[in-house]
Structure formats: structure tokens, C-alpha cells
Amino acid sequence: MHCNVDNLLDYNEKSVQLYNAIHEYSEAGYSKCEISKMLHCSRNTVAKYLEGNYDSLCCKHFYSGMDQFYDYIIKELSSGVSRKDVLRSLIPKGYKGGHTAAYDYMNKIIERFHIDIAVYKSSSSDAIQKKKKLQKYDHLSRNGIFRFLWMNQEITDSHKSYLVETYPQLRTLMSCIREFREIFQRKSMPCLYLFIEKYKNSDLKELSRFASGLEKDLSAVENAVASPLSNGFVEGTNSKLKMIKRTMYGRCGKELLAAKLILSNG
């Protein structure tokens, strides 16, 4: 067994186990074909591990666009710079890879050298100045706007006036939402017909398409307005059955699928 076999930060654990198992079976007198059947790998893999070099087969390799900045990354992380700031400094130096690949590369280095890093705080002066500048703005998130429109969530008067003045289409949209809800609250068919006629010729294409869609499927919409019943139970059950079917793709046959979906009399 190789002297560095226990250093799993430098060597791949699965490759080490496969290497040792293949050599143990080979020393016991098993053929390559027999070893491949017992370990569930190809005969070429067995030959490669028997004839190849231990370090080249089992050592972990870091092939990445970050390799050219290896020494710089270790220096910056060791000095307490966060991974985010290290990545920002690498982009002007020529790094063109993705953020996820960069963070994965730095995480491996941190694990290998046991580096204590600044995880949650950005340590660069530029980042701190940007945060101070952002604090003077009054932010309203996109999610907050949707909650205001669809769920009647309260927002400040300044936000409300700014939205209406900047986006005058919101007045029409808010009116449309309110009137559509009143149809179902009052269970009124005349309100439904008036709603469709009003918004079918709306200047907003999205509202006109919505009203036209209601008109095309008018019988179903009328039933939804007039009846207290819902097909939600049927749709939910159908969704559960589809989930079971999809989780079985490539794993089970029709008999097991039928056993999972069909209720037996016994």
C-alpha cells in the first residue's frame, strides 16, 4: 500500500480503494477478467490500474482556468481576503471562467491548506464604499411589487405614488385585478360578461389576450364562477400519480407501476 494512501486531501478515495482491491485480487491469482467481474469494472480499467503509476491514477488533479493564479489565490486567502473579493481581483487579471468553478477551486485549496477565510464579510474597500452608497437609496423589490398587486400587501405611500407615476399602466392592471376578484366574490355572471367586453379591446395586449382566452373557454369559466365545486382534488391526485410515474423512469417495470398506482380490492 502506498505511503500516502491515508492523505485523502491529495488522493481520490475511490481510486485508492479500486487500486488496492485490483492489486490484492491480482496477487491472489485472479485473472483480469475475473477481477473485472468481481469489481464491476471493465477489463481495460483493471489492466490500467495494474500497469499504471499509483500517483497518476489516484492523485487528485486540479485542471482549471484558475491554475495560473494558484500562488496568488493562496496568498490572498491566507491574508484574510474573502473568496468573493479574490474572484473580483482575478477578473481584471484575465480570468474568464464561471463563478461556481472559481468558488469550487478555492474551496479545494482552503480544504487542502486549512485556511481560515472571511466567509461572510467583503474585505475590499471598494465593496464597503459601494454598500455605503446603496444605503442612501430607498429600495422596493420586484417581489414586493407583485405582493402589492396580487396580495394587497401594504407599501409606503411614496412607493405607491412613484409606481403609479412611473408606470401608469399599473392603474389599469390594479383595476383589472380588483374587478376580476369581484366576479368570484359576488358569483355574478353579468360582471363576467362586462369584464370580458371591457378588457377584450384593452390597450394592454396582455389584458386583451387574457380576456380573449376567457371568452374562448367561456363555459368552463362560467362553471368556475357559478359553482362552489372545484377540480383541485382531481388535479392534485393527478399530480401525485405523475410524480410516482416519473420517479420510476428507467428503474421499474409496468407491474410495479400498476402496484403503486392501482388500489387493490384485497
Sequence and secondary structure as in RCSB ss.txt:
>XXXX:A:sequence
MHCNVDNLLDYNEKSVQLYNAIHEYSEAGYSKCEISKMLHCSRNTVAKYLEGNYDSLCCKHFYSGMDQFYDYIIK
ELSSGVSRKDVLRSLIPKGYKGGHTAAYDYMNKIIERFHIDIAVYKSSSSDAIQKKKKLQKYDHLSRNGIFRFLW
MNQEITDSHKSYLVETYPQLRTLMSCIREFREIFQRKSMPCLYLFIEKYKNSDLKELSRFASGLEKDLSAVENAV
ASPLSNGFVEGTNSKLKMIKRTMYGRCGKELLAAKLILSNG
>XXXX:A:secstr
  TTTT TTTB HHHHHHHHHHHHHHHTT  HHHHHHHHT  HHHHHHHHHS HHHHHB    STTGGGHHHHHH
HHHTT  HHHHHHHHTTTT  S HHHHHHHHHHHHHHHT     S    HHHHHHHHHHTTS    HHHHHHHHH
H     HHHHHHHHHH THHHHHHHHHHHHHHHHHHT HHHHHHHHHHHHT SSHHHHHHHHHHHHTHHHHHHHH
H S  SHHHHHHHHHHHHHHHHTTTT  HHHHHHHHS    
